[in-house]
Amino acid sequence: MRPYNRTTTLRKSAGFPMQKLVVLPDPLLEEAAQYPVTSGLYVTDIGYFHEAEYHYRDRPQGCDSHILMYCVQGTGWYELNGSKPQVVHAGDLVILPAHMPHVYGANAAEPWSIYWIHLRGEHASTYIELLLANKISAIVPSKAPKWLELFHECYDAMETGYSLQAMIYASQITGYMLGMLAYGQGTGVSMISSKRAAEQSVQYMLEHLERGLTLKELAAQAQLSAPHYSQLFKQATGHSPIDYFLRLKIQHSCRYLDFTDWTVKQISSELGFKDPYYFSRLFSKMMGRSPTEYRNKSKG
């Protein structure tokens, strides 16, 4: 059964009870697009529709902004670029990229209540691409209260008036919201497995910084095959296990350089490097300066 019927769907433009809506004026959006702090990510429209019985939008050319819609109750549907209609339930997140044809609406029998936000900027595009690539289509229940808290804070900032200051504040909040979706949650079993495998491995690495751990040993500790373990670990951290282990070693070597008078040779030995010259080269590559230069740099 199709989630809607184009010929019988009622459409109403008079608004919805308890609705919230802020649409930013074009001159302010142009200013935000030019201002360095906001140009990468800024809000154009934001709102909330409660039990939006007659909510319906059909944009054959798409929208100038990226759209996020978070359903908190009821049901609805959407089509993206002529694809098969998708039913939307409470807890689902709908992502509509800018300039992509779409159509969506509320279920007449059980109309949705949705929080929605329109975004522009290069950083916004990057986040949208990442969310779509990771197939993020829902917000984890444990993350939803915080995400909604940030949404309301963003809305409140926008409601205080048309000002660049409000746009700057909302931009930073929105970045946090997108970061939570892109990096701060796992909606699928594979993502949860990745996070667990990485957390256990990182703890094991920290307990054995003085050693030269191998991929085989780390995979065995995680009770996974080496290829599967490597895939899960990189999915969760963005780095291969051995690269991450080396980064931990370099991070801890900085502490020795900062808080002890040990020589570079002593520090490299303490962290399991047999060759102090290799340690120095690796340190310079990761930190952008030699161990000695790092030690002599004023900090704090």
N, C-alpha and C positions, 0 to 999 in steps of 0.2 A: 504494500500500500504506500502510495506517495505521501510524504509528510505534509503536503499542502495541495491546494487546487487553485491554480491561477484564476480560473473563471469564477470561483465563488468566494475567494478571499475578500473580506471587507477591508476597506482602507479608510482611515480617518486621520485628518490633519489637525484636529483640535487639541491634541496633546493627551497626556495620561495623568491620572491622579498621582500625587507625590513625586512628580518628575523633577529632576535636577538637570540643568542645562546651562553651559557657558560656551559661547562661540566667540573666539577672539577676532577682532577687526583686522582687515587686511594690512593697514599701515603698521600695526604692531607686529604682525607676522613677518612682514618685510624687514622690520628692524631686528627681530629675533634671528632671522635667517642670515643677517650680516654680522651680528654681534658674536665675537669669538666664543664666549662661554655657552651660548645657546644654539649656535649655527648647526652643530652636529645632531642635536636632539631637542625638539621643542613641541609643545602641545598646541594644537589648533582648535580642538573642540573636546569637551569632556562632559559626561552626564550620566544620569541614572533614570531608567524607565521602569516603573513598578506595574506589574501585571498589565503589560502593554498590549492589550487585546487586539488593537488594529495596527500594530507596528508592521510596516512593510517598506522595503527599499529595493529599487531596481535601478542599478547603475550600469548600463551597457558599456560605458567607457571606463568604468572603475571610478575611484576617488583620488583626488590629488594627494591625500594623506593615507598612511597606513592605519588600519583600524584594528583595535583589540576589543572584543566583547566578551564579558565574563557573565555567564548565566548563574544566578543564585537560586532561582526557583522557577517552576513551570517548564515549558518546552517551546522550542521553535525549530527553525530549519534554515539552511543556507545552501546556495550553489556558488561555486567559484569557477569562473572561466568556462562555464558550460558543462562542468563535471556533474556527476551523479549527486542528487540532493542528499545532504547530511542532516540528520536529526540532532538537535542540541538539547541536552538535559542539564539539570542543575549540576554545577561543578565543572561544566565544560568551558573551554576557552576557544573562541573563534578568532582566527587570524586572517585578515584580508589585506594582502599587499596592495600598495598604491598602484593605480592605473590598471588594475586587473578587473575585468568585468565580474560583477557579482550581483546576487539578488538574495534577500533574506526576509524573514518575517516570523511573527509569533504564531503559535498554535492557537486557533480560535477557541478551542475547548479548554485549554490549559495554558493561557498566555504566559510567556516568560517575563521575568524581572531581570534586567541586565544592567551591568555597569559597563560603560564604553568610553573609549578614549581614542582620539585621532592624533597621529604623530607624524612629524616630518624631520628631515635631516639625514646626513650620511650615517651617523651612528644608529639612528632609528632603523635605517635600511639594513645595516649589518645585523642588528639584533633580530629583526624580522626574518632574515635569511637563516640565521642560526636556529631560531625557534621552529621554523618550517623544516629545516634539515634534520632536527632532532625529533620531529613529529610531536611537538608539545601541543596537546589538545585538551588539557585539563590542568587544574591547579590542585596540588596535593592538599587534602583537607587540613593537615597540620600547618601548612603555609598560608592558607586562605585568609585567616584573621589578620595576619600581619600585612598581607598584600592589600586587603581592603582598608586597613588602617592608613596605609600609605596613599591609597586612592583618595580617601576622604581628605587627607592632608593636602594632596595636590589640588583637589577640587576647591577646598577652602582658600588656598592661595590664589587660584584663578578668580574666585568670586569676590576678592577684595578690591578688584578694580583693574582696568586695563593699564598695566605698567610693565616695563621691562624688568623691574625688580621682582615682580611676581612671576614673570616668565622664567627668570633665572632660577628661582627657588623651585618652581614646578619642574623644571628641566632636570635638576639634581634628584628630585624625588622619583621622577619617572625613570631615570637611569637605574636607580635602586630597584624599582619594580621590575624592570626588564631583566636586570641581573639576577633577581630571584628566580624568574622563570627560566632563564637560559642556563644558569649554573647552580642555583640553590635548591633544586628539587629533582627528584627522579620519579617519573610517572610510570615507568615500566620496570619489569623484573630485571631486565638486563642492566638498567641504570643503577638499581639498588644493589645488585651483585657487584657492579663495578666499584661503587662507593665502599662497600664492605671490604672487598678485596684490597683496595688501596689503603684504607684506614689500618687494616691489620698489618699490611706490608710496611707502611711508613713507620708504625710503632716498632716493628721488628728491625727495620733499618736503624732507627734511632738507638736501639739497644745494642747494635753491633757496628757502630761507626768506625771502630778500630780495625775492622776486618775488611777483606775484599770479597764481598758477597757476589755470587754468580747468579745469572738468570735462572739456572736450573735449581739452585738452592732456594731462591725466593719463590719460585713456582711450587716447589715441593712444600714449603712452609705454608703456602696458601691452599695446598691440596688441589692444585689445578695443573693441567698440562702447560708447558711453557708458552705455546702459541696463544692459548685461551687466556692465560694469566696476563700476558703482555697486552692483549687486546683490551681486556677489562681495565687494567691499570692505566693505559694511555687514554681510554675513554673517560676515566674519572679525573685524571690529572693533567692531560695534555702532553705528558712526557713518557718516554720508555722507562721501565723500572731502573735500569742501571744509570741512565742519565739523571733520574730523580735522586738516586742514592748519592751520586757524585755531587749534586747540588746541595744536598744535606751536609755532606762533608765540608764543602767550601763554606757554607753558612756557619758551621761550627768553628771552622778555622778562623773566621773573622773574630769570634769571641776570644779565642786564644791570643790573637794578635792585639786585641783591644785591652784585655785584662791580665795578661801575663807578660813576662819578659823572655819567654821561650824563643829560641831561634826558629827560623823557618824550617830547618832540618828537623828539629824536635817536634814541631807541630805536625809536619807531614808524616813523621813516623807514628805519632800518637793517633793519627787518623788512618793508618793503614796504607800509606803510600810508601812503597819501597824506594822510589826514586824522587828525591826532593825537587829535581829539575822539572820532572813531569808535573808534580804538584804546583810548582810556580807557574808553569805554562797554563795549566788548567785554571788556576786562580785568576790569572791575568785575562784569560778568555772570558770567564764568567763575570768578573767584577770590573773589567775595563781598566785595571791598574795592577801593578805587581804587589805581592804581599808587603814588601817594604814600603812602597808608596801608600798603600792602604793604611799601614800602621802609623805613618807619619802625618796622615791627614787629620786635621782637627775635626772633632765630632761633638755633637751635643750642643 
